[in-house]
Amino acid sequence: MVLRHLAPRGFFLCQGSARMEGNRRILSDIVASIREDAEIREVGLGRLFSCVVSKFVGLSSTLGGCEEERERQMRYKAATALELSSLAFSEDTFEASLGLSAIKSLIEVDEAGLFDINASLLITKIGRDRRVTIIGHFPFVEKLKGMAKGLWVIERRPKEGDYPEEMMEESLPSSDLVCISGTTLINHTLERVLSLCRRDAFKILLGPSTPLSSVLFDYGIDVLSGILVTSEGRLLSLVREGANFRRIKREGVVRLVSLAKDRSALWRAL
């Protein structure tokens, strides 16, 4: 069945993974798993993050430029969260960021299945003496240097010591551990990354943009490391102020959590 969700600017989403092209199939399946829609209660837009408050609170990194905030909020608050989620399929990465936040605001997370562990601790433990590829430059990269058997940090805009995207073709098939930024769902590169990984590689999707959806386990992800929002109002203020994630963590408005496909496999990997 094809469902049309009327969204801002006439953009629409066709649900059903068989009807979606390549990199949007994962997003389509996540949306299809959502049980019910909800009215949007608030939208927060900032230089670094977007936030949508509906049934729950969804936060995602902002990629690309943005228009004046009040104008955007007036346009998007008229939609329901499911309608707004269709923007996640947009080629405009600012819209895709907002759409992913809307999706995350509708995901009901079973908190009993979560465990509180910093992704950097998890990765440095699993990555010791293994070949590691990291998609996205994270602060824990320095800790892995000298610990991993081989380390490739892939970035669209490489910093010193990073590798360009083209290196994925070489590094991913030989990596034992692959750490992937949740922003790959925004720039529509996640499926490409996963297609280059070995089936037996341990794969972690991480960062504040990561949806805590078990659908991602069907695509070979072993661990999801993301956040739960603990203070909705304060988070909205921080997002609008342009706060970075370090400050958001320091303010105590999010909880760092992980969800494993198979906990016993995770403990074995550690």
C-alpha distance (Angstrom), angle and dihedral (degrees) to the residues before:
residue distance angle dihedral
M1 . . .
V2 3.79 . .
L3 3.80 117.6 .
R4 3.78 123.0 -166.2
H5 3.79 117.1 -151.4
L6 3.80 110.0 -165.5
A7 3.79 105.4 -133.4
P8 3.79 138.0 175.1
R9 3.79 114.8 -64.0
G10 3.80 91.5 14.3
F11 3.80 94.4 -76.7
F12 3.80 112.3 150.5
L13 3.78 139.0 -169.7
C14 3.77 126.8 -139.0
Q15 3.79 108.5 -153.4
G16 3.80 123.0 -145.3
S17 3.78 122.6 78.3
A18 3.80 93.2 -125.0
R19 3.79 89.2 63.7
M20 3.76 97.6 47.1
E21 3.75 123.7 88.7
G22 3.81 122.9 -121.8
N23 3.77 112.7 -70.8
R24 3.81 94.9 28.6
R25 3.80 96.5 58.2
I26 3.79 94.1 88.1
L27 3.80 91.9 51.2
S28 3.80 90.3 47.8
D29 3.81 91.6 53.8
I30 3.81 92.4 47.9
V31 3.81 90.6 51.8
A32 3.80 90.8 46.8
S33 3.83 89.4 55.5
I34 3.83 93.2 57.8
R35 3.79 109.8 109.5
E36 3.80 101.4 -154.2
D37 3.77 143.3 2.8
A38 3.81 124.9 -119.6
E39 3.77 138.3 -163.4
I40 3.80 116.0 -101.2
R41 3.79 109.4 -111.3
E42 3.78 98.0 -178.2
V43 3.80 142.7 -3.3
G44 3.78 123.4 -155.8
L45 3.79 120.1 -168.4
G46 3.77 125.6 -174.0
R47 3.76 143.8 158.5
L48 3.81 93.5 -92.5
F49 3.81 106.9 20.3
S50 3.78 143.5 28.0
C51 3.79 122.8 -149.9
V52 3.80 130.7 -165.1
V53 3.80 122.2 -170.2
S54 3.80 116.2 -161.6
K55 3.80 123.0 120.9
F56 3.79 88.1 -17.2
V57 3.81 133.7 -3.2
G58 3.81 122.0 -84.6
L59 3.81 122.8 -165.2
S60 3.81 127.2 -174.7
S61 3.77 136.9 167.4
T62 3.80 113.9 -97.9
L63 3.79 112.6 -122.7
G64 3.77 120.7 -173.0
G65 3.79 131.2 12.0
C66 3.80 123.5 -50.0
E67 3.76 138.2 -148.8
E68 3.79 125.2 -121.5
E69 3.81 106.1 -54.9
R70 3.79 100.7 -128.8
E71 3.80 91.5 52.3
R72 3.81 91.3 52.1
Q73 3.80 93.3 47.1
M74 3.80 92.8 50.8
R75 3.80 90.3 51.8
Y76 3.79 98.7 45.0
K77 3.80 102.7 39.0
A78 3.81 88.9 70.2
A79 3.82 90.1 69.2
T80 3.80 129.5 76.9
A81 3.78 116.3 -117.5
L82 3.81 92.5 -104.6
E83 3.80 91.0 51.0
L84 3.78 90.6 48.6
S85 3.81 90.6 48.5
S86 3.82 89.3 71.1
L87 3.80 87.4 75.2
A88 3.82 87.7 71.1
F89 3.82 86.7 78.6
S90 3.81 93.6 55.4
E91 3.79 123.4 116.8
D92 3.81 86.3 -138.9
T93 3.82 101.2 91.0
F94 3.80 93.5 -154.4
E95 3.81 89.7 57.3
A96 3.81 91.0 42.8
S97 3.82 89.4 54.1
L98 3.79 91.1 53.0
G99 3.80 91.5 45.3
L100 3.80 91.8 52.7
S101 3.82 89.8 50.8
A102 3.80 88.4 53.5
I103 3.81 91.1 51.0
K104 3.79 91.2 49.7
S105 3.80 90.9 50.1
L106 3.82 88.5 63.8
I107 3.82 99.6 45.5
E108 3.78 112.5 108.0
V109 3.81 106.4 -146.7
D110 3.80 120.4 -154.8
E111 3.79 97.8 -135.0
A112 3.81 91.3 -167.8
G113 3.82 87.9 70.0
L114 3.80 94.7 52.3
F115 3.77 127.8 95.5
D116 3.78 126.6 -161.0
I117 3.77 108.7 -122.5
N118 3.76 131.8 134.4
A119 3.80 110.2 -115.0
S120 3.80 90.7 -136.0
L121 3.81 91.0 58.6
L122 3.78 91.0 47.9
I123 3.80 92.8 49.3
T124 3.80 96.8 45.5
K125 3.81 90.0 51.4
I126 3.81 95.9 47.2
G127 3.80 93.6 38.5
R128 3.81 97.2 56.9
D129 3.83 109.7 119.1
R130 3.80 91.3 -4.8
R131 3.80 133.8 108.7
V132 3.79 107.3 -103.9
T133 3.79 134.3 -169.2
I134 3.81 118.9 -170.0
I135 3.80 119.4 -165.4
G136 3.80 102.9 -152.5
H137 3.80 130.1 20.8
F138 3.81 109.4 -91.2
P139 3.83 128.5 -179.6
F140 3.83 91.9 -113.1
V141 3.82 92.1 63.5
E142 3.80 91.8 94.1
K143 3.82 91.0 56.1
L144 3.80 90.9 56.7
K145 3.77 94.6 53.9
G146 3.77 107.8 101.9
M147 3.81 91.7 13.9
A148 3.80 101.3 68.8
K149 3.79 122.2 72.1
G150 3.81 87.4 -133.1
L151 3.80 130.0 -0.9
W152 3.80 130.5 -163.1
V153 3.81 120.7 177.6
I154 3.80 110.0 -166.1
E155 3.79 119.7 -158.3
R156 3.81 135.4 168.5
R157 3.79 86.3 -141.2
P158 3.81 101.9 31.9
K159 3.78 120.4 -148.2
E160 3.79 121.6 -155.0
G161 3.78 108.1 -56.7
D162 3.84 94.0 16.6
Y163 3.79 126.3 114.2
P164 3.83 129.2 -131.2
E165 3.80 121.1 -110.6
E166 3.80 91.9 -97.6
M167 3.82 89.2 71.1
M168 3.82 89.9 69.8
E169 3.79 89.2 80.5
E170 3.80 88.9 63.4
S171 3.80 104.0 31.5
L172 3.81 104.1 42.7
P173 3.83 98.7 57.5
S174 3.82 89.7 53.4
S175 3.83 98.6 42.4
D176 3.80 124.6 108.2
L177 3.80 93.1 -167.3
V178 3.81 124.6 35.1
C179 3.81 120.5 -171.5
I180 3.79 114.0 -167.5
S181 3.78 128.8 -169.0
G182 3.80 115.3 -124.4
T183 3.80 87.2 -129.9
T184 3.82 87.5 79.5
L185 3.82 84.6 80.5
I186 3.81 88.3 58.8
N187 3.81 97.8 48.2
H188 3.83 90.9 38.3
T189 3.81 97.2 -121.8
L190 3.83 101.1 116.1
E191 3.79 97.2 96.4
R192 3.79 90.9 48.7
V193 3.80 90.4 52.6
L194 3.80 92.7 48.3
S195 3.80 92.3 48.1
L196 3.82 89.6 61.2
C197 3.82 95.5 49.4
R198 3.78 124.6 97.0
R199 3.80 113.2 -109.5
D200 3.81 90.5 -122.8
A201 3.81 95.0 48.4
F202 3.81 115.2 113.4
K203 3.80 107.3 -118.4
I204 3.81 127.4 -161.6
L205 3.80 125.1 -174.2
L206 3.79 108.4 -158.7
G207 3.76 148.1 168.7
P208 3.81 136.2 67.7
S209 3.82 91.8 -66.3
T210 3.82 92.8 59.9
P211 3.84 113.8 114.9
L212 3.81 111.9 -138.1
S213 3.81 90.9 -135.1
S214 3.80 121.9 140.1
V215 3.83 87.6 -146.0
L216 3.80 86.7 82.7
F217 3.80 90.0 64.4
D218 3.80 88.4 65.9
Y219 3.81 87.6 63.9
G220 3.80 95.3 55.0
I221 3.81 101.7 -90.9
D222 3.82 111.2 142.9
V223 3.80 101.5 -170.3
L224 3.80 133.9 20.6
S225 3.80 113.9 -155.7
G226 3.79 112.9 -171.9
I227 3.78 142.9 118.8
L228 3.78 144.2 -80.8
V229 3.79 116.6 -150.4
T230 3.80 114.2 -124.9
S231 3.81 100.8 176.1
E232 3.80 114.0 37.9
G233 3.79 98.9 -178.9
R234 3.78 96.5 46.1
L235 3.82 91.6 46.2
L236 3.80 91.2 54.1
S237 3.81 90.0 52.2
L238 3.80 92.3 49.4
V239 3.80 92.6 48.2
R240 3.79 91.5 51.7
E241 3.80 90.6 47.8
G242 3.81 89.6 56.2
A243 3.82 94.6 -114.8
N244 3.80 117.7 176.1
F245 3.80 122.1 -127.2
R246 3.79 92.8 -101.4
R247 3.79 89.8 61.0
I248 3.81 92.5 43.4
K249 3.81 89.2 55.3
R250 3.78 92.4 45.0
E251 3.80 90.7 53.1
G252 3.82 89.3 57.1
V253 3.80 96.1 -128.4
V254 3.82 95.0 127.9
R255 3.78 135.0 47.4
L256 3.81 118.6 -141.1
V257 3.81 108.5 -132.7
S258 3.77 140.9 165.1
L259 3.79 134.4 -152.1
A260 3.80 121.0 -159.0
K261 3.78 128.7 -155.3
D262 3.80 89.4 -146.9
R263 3.80 117.7 10.9
S264 3.80 93.4 -165.1
A265 3.82 90.3 54.5
L266 3.79 88.9 50.1
W267 3.80 93.0 52.8
R268 3.81 89.6 48.1
A269 3.80 89.8 52.1
L270 3.80 89.9 51.7
